Amino acid sequence: MADVEVTPGSFANVFFDHAQVVGVVERLADQFGISAPVRVEVDESTPLSKVRQTSIDPVVLAVESGALEDNKRPRHFGEVQAADALGRALAKAADRLDPAFGAPDLDEQLPLPHLTAWDTYCVGRLVRLGYAPQRQRRLYTFELRHGFTDVAIAAFEQLWHAESLTWPEIVAISDETRAVIDAA
């Protein structure tokens, strides 16, 4: 099991229970096979919801507190929302820790279609672990970047259900799907 640290140790601006946040991170890190230390730095001064991985070993996630909030109760912890946001980030961390995956560098600016394709692959794995991300929301986001076509839907399904892909395979699926738009 990964050594997990969540900062701050107690929350002043949001109604999060520190132990509950740590528990979600520990469970997800374990499910994704992450043995490297994991540090989650929560910025509770903003209701925004960005999650960024800033380091590989240790795995460091910079998280805006809105990513962990219950959608119906602002400033309160939402385990479903936290698992979705943190799970997607930890799936990418697990990919980055696997040399066979061939992940891009942390500081590399990724094209949005590639990033969306990787998100789709990560969230599909979360579903197979028993989490319930919003599938239609993910499909819509994928189609925004890859076109509203049958080819895009088939690519989404391929990424969503894939058990094991590499970064070059994800990029190829994304690029082949985008080529349909470019050819039209």
Phi, psi and omega in degrees: 000140180290146172282119185248133175232132176239129175241145002286166179290334172216149186259138182252327185260343179232160183262063180257143172266118184306314182297326180291319178295314179301317180300317179297316181295316179300313181298314181293317179300318178296315181295329178267004175071029180273120178255346177293152175302145180237127176238129178246118181255106184267124174266100184274007181272358182226142176275004180289174191227030180282142175232124180233140171270124184251351179207153180263313182220096012284158174287121178237126177245125173265117189237125171280137190301335178300335179291342184252003185275148171292129183299334183259354180223083181308143179073001176253146181294134176241106184300322179295313180294319179296317179297323178295308184291311181289324179297316178299316180292320180287330174296317177294322177298316178299319177300314181296328180283344180266108181302330181292337180291324179073041184295152174291160177298152179302323184270003179286131177280112183269141174298142182304320178299321179293317179297319179294321177296318179295318176303316180300314178300316181294316183290326174300321177292324176299319179300316181292341175274358177104005178271163186235065176295164182280099184299314182296323177298317180293320179296316180299315179298319179297315180294326176302324183268340186236001178098151179265074183227165174296328179296318179295319179296318178296320178294317177303312181299320179298314179293316184298322185262358184294134177278321184207117176231162172253166178302313178300327178291320178297315179299318180297316178300315180297310183296320179296323179290317178296329181299331178295319178294315182295329181282339183284000000 
